[in-house]
Amino acid sequence: MRSTPVSAAPRRGRRTALVAAGLVAALTLTATACGGSEDEADTKPGGGTSQAADAGDTGGGEGGLAAGLADRLKEHGIDVDKWKDGGWKNWDEDKWLSEAKDFVNPVIEGLWQPDRMKSAKEADKTVTTKDAAADQGATDPEPAPVEAVAEKKPYHENAAPVGKVFFDSPEGSMVCSGTVIKDVNHPGKSNLVWTAGHCVHAGGSGGWYRNIAFVPSYNDYGKSEAELANATATEMAPYGTWWADWASTSNQWIQGGSESGGDGAAYDYSVLHVKPEHGSKSLEETVGAALEVDFSAPSATEVSSMGAWGYPAAAPYNGLEMFKCVDRPGRLSLSPSLPTMYRIGCTMTGGSSGGGWFRVVDGKTKLVSNTSIGPLENTWLAGPQLGRAAEALYQDMSKTYGGQ
C-alpha cells in the first residue's frame, strides 16, 4: 500500500475536522440509496467470483467441510487432511491456484491465534513513478497529508463494521483491513465483507492467498502490545474469527494486478462471503452493524469529504489500533485507459489496505471505496471508484452465495 516517490505538485488544503465526527456518528446507521453521476468508473463487465464449493451445496462433507469442497480440493491434487496439517504452505506454482473458480479456503480451526494475528505483516502495494506520471490531465494536485486519528474505543461502539483481514502468502502471514457490508438479498443477515483485491489474490503473477479470515472490531479496546502479552482470543477477536468460504475480485485485478498496483489498481476490490469458526449466527447479526455499498461512483468533484478507516501496521503504527483519515477527495489517474481513482491525504501505512472509505449521504454512511495504493512517504491514499462492474460482482456474490 506504498509507492516510490512521485513528482511534487501543488497540495490541496486540509478540510475541517467537523465531518470526521459526523462520519463516526453515522458509521453504524443504516444507509440509503443515492443517485448516480456522470463520472461512472467500472464500465467493463465481468468479475472473478470464486467458488470454494459448488453453488447450492448446503450439507456437511468430509472433515466438516461443505459438501463438494473436499472433492474440489482433490481435483487440484490437494489432500484435505494434509492441507490442514500444513500442506497449505506449499506455494509451488502448480499448487498456487489462480483462476477465479479455483479459490479454496477450508477452515483450519485454531490457526489464527492471538500471537499469530499480532505477528502478521502488512500487505504493501506500490505505484511506480512511471504509473503516477501516466495521467493525461485527470489527476488533481497532490493532497496535503492528513494525520491519521485513532478511532474511539471500544471499536464496537464507534466503528463496529470495521475489522482486520488475515491471510497467508508465500512471504508469510499478512494482514489487511475490511468492512462488514449489507447483503441486499438477505437483509439483516449479511455474511459479506468488503476489502481490496490484493488482500485475497496476488494478481497476474500469482494466485489466491490462503487461510483468509476476517476479525471484526479486532482488539476492541485498543490495548497496547504490553497489555496484550497474554491476550485471550476474546480480547483480540470479540466477535470471533470468520473464514472466507467464497471470495471474489475483479478479472482486471486477477489478470493485471501486480506488486506495483499495475493495470489492476483501479479495480482493486474484493467481496468475501464468510462463516464463523464457531457458531451459526450471521456476521451482521453477530456484529450488530453493516454498511451499504454506494455503487454510483460519484465524481470526486461532487463529494465534499471521504473517510478511510483501517488498521495500519507498518511503522510508526503496529497494527493493534484502528485509525481514520477524513479529507476532501481528489482524482488520481494511472493511465488514460483506466478509470480515475479517488485520492485523499492520509498518513496511514500498510495494513490499512482494503479498509473501507465512507461518505455520508443524507445523514447515512455508505462504503464508497477501499484503500488500494499510496506513496512511500505515506502522505496520501488512493482507492478505486465502485461502478457497474463492482456492483455486478457484489450482486453475483449475494445472489449465489449470500444465503448459505
Buried (B, 14 or more C-beta within 10 A) or exposed (E): BBBBEBEEEEBBEBBEEEBBEBBBEBBBBEBEEBEEBEBBBBEBEEBBBBBBBEEEBEEEBBBEBBBBBBBBBEEEEBEBEEBBEEBBEEBEEEBBBBEBEBBBBBBBEEBBBBEBBBEBBBBBBBBBEEBBEBBEEBBBEBBBBBEBBEBEBBBBEBBBBBBBBBBBBEEEBBBBBBBBBBBBBBEEBBBBBBBBBBBBBBBBEBBBBBBBBBBBBBBBBBBEEEEBEEBEBEBBBBBBBBBBBBBBBBBBBBBBBBBBBBBBBBBBBBBBBBBBBEEEEBBBBBBEBBBBBBBBBBBBEEBEBBBBBBBBBBEEBBBBBBBBBBBBBBBBBBBEEBBBBBBBBBBBBBBBBBBBBBBBBEEBBBBBBBBBBBBBEBBBBBBBBBBBBBBBBBBBBBBBBBEB
